[in-house]
Amino acid sequence: MANTFVKISTVTVGSGGAASIAFTSIPQTYTDLKLVTSLRGAAAAVRGTVRVTFNGISTNYSGRTVRGYDNTTTDSTTSSTSYFDIWRIPAATNTASVFSNDEIYLPNYASSNYKSFAADNTSETNLSSGNTNYLSMSSGLWSNTAAITSITFVIADATNFVEYSTATLYGIKSS
Amino acid sequence: MTNPTKLVVDCSTGITETIELTDAEVAQMQADAETYAAQKAAEETAAAAVEAKKVSGKAKLKALGLTDDEIGALIK
């Protein structure tokens, strides 16, 4: 049976935290990519917003995100932004030791077409009221024909990912 | 180190480096954060305005004699 789902690299944030995490020199030998993360932010807030960019390029991101949290649902669209606000992760005033569970799926990342992607994001806060569970689903588009060779994500308020945050990049082959 | 750091994973070698951000990178991140804060504040103001209109609209419907259940059914 073909080995179609392969871990490319994984990283765990150390004790000092990290302001950004980047996977670079991504091999072009797979059909699709999948990034799986478990994150928490250091800001003095309930949640932090995570932004993603590809190839270090800050143009032409667009998409739609549906979010559910605090007994509220929202539906927002973005167009031609310099990044994609892809996830919201627990931060310092959220329940202690709670990390997010997040994924991005990038089909045909090495093609010369525009790059679509799907993302989802949850965090279980272990609370019955107040800042309860958060979830989101996004469909995104990077209107660029370059093959994706790097993925970078940061927290929008310029704070750190805390220790024990992890990110793993997988390559997926069609056969 | 005086600036925050970034984790850079080189997928071709599997090596992860912890690199101190340059002053220019820190300045850019801070500028982006300020823009984000302004956008967030604008979104929250807009959301509060919508919520206020919902409350006002519900009160007007109630004044017309609709029950809470009827109002709930209308706005779903």
Chai-1 contact restraints between the chains, C-beta under 6 A:
chainA,res_idxA,chainB,res_idxB,connection_type,confidence,min_distance_angstrom,max_distance_angstrom,comment,restraint_id
A,I8,B,C11,contact,1.0,0.0,6.0,A-B,restraint_1
A,S9,B,V9,contact,1.0,0.0,6.0,A-B,restraint_2
A,S9,B,C11,contact,1.0,0.0,6.0,A-B,restraint_3
A,S9,B,G14,contact,1.0,0.0,6.0,A-B,restraint_4
A,V11,B,L7,contact,1.0,0.0,6.0,A-B,restraint_5
A,V11,B,V9,contact,1.0,0.0,6.0,A-B,restraint_6
A,V11,B,T16,contact,1.0,0.0,6.0,A-B,restraint_7
A,A18,B,T5,contact,1.0,0.0,6.0,A-B,restraint_8
A,A18,B,L7,contact,1.0,0.0,6.0,A-B,restraint_9
A,A19,B,P4,contact,1.0,0.0,6.0,A-B,restraint_10
A,A19,B,K6,contact,1.0,0.0,6.0,A-B,restraint_11
A,S20,B,K6,contact,1.0,0.0,6.0,A-B,restraint_12
A,I21,B,L7,contact,1.0,0.0,6.0,A-B,restraint_13
A,A22,B,V8,contact,1.0,0.0,6.0,A-B,restraint_14
A,F23,B,V9,contact,1.0,0.0,6.0,A-B,restraint_15
A,F23,B,C11,contact,1.0,0.0,6.0,A-B,restraint_16
A,T24,B,V8,contact,1.0,0.0,6.0,A-B,restraint_17
A,T24,B,D10,contact,1.0,0.0,6.0,A-B,restraint_18
A,S25,B,D10,contact,1.0,0.0,6.0,A-B,restraint_19
A,S25,B,C11,contact,1.0,0.0,6.0,A-B,restraint_20
A,S25,B,S12,contact,1.0,0.0,6.0,A-B,restraint_21
A,I26,B,C11,contact,1.0,0.0,6.0,A-B,restraint_22
A,A156,B,Y36,contact,1.0,0.0,6.0,A-B,restraint_23
A,D157,B,A33,contact,1.0,0.0,6.0,A-B,restraint_24
A,A158,B,M29,contact,1.0,0.0,6.0,A-B,restraint_25
A,A158,B,Q30,contact,1.0,0.0,6.0,A-B,restraint_26
A,A158,B,A33,contact,1.0,0.0,6.0,A-B,restraint_27
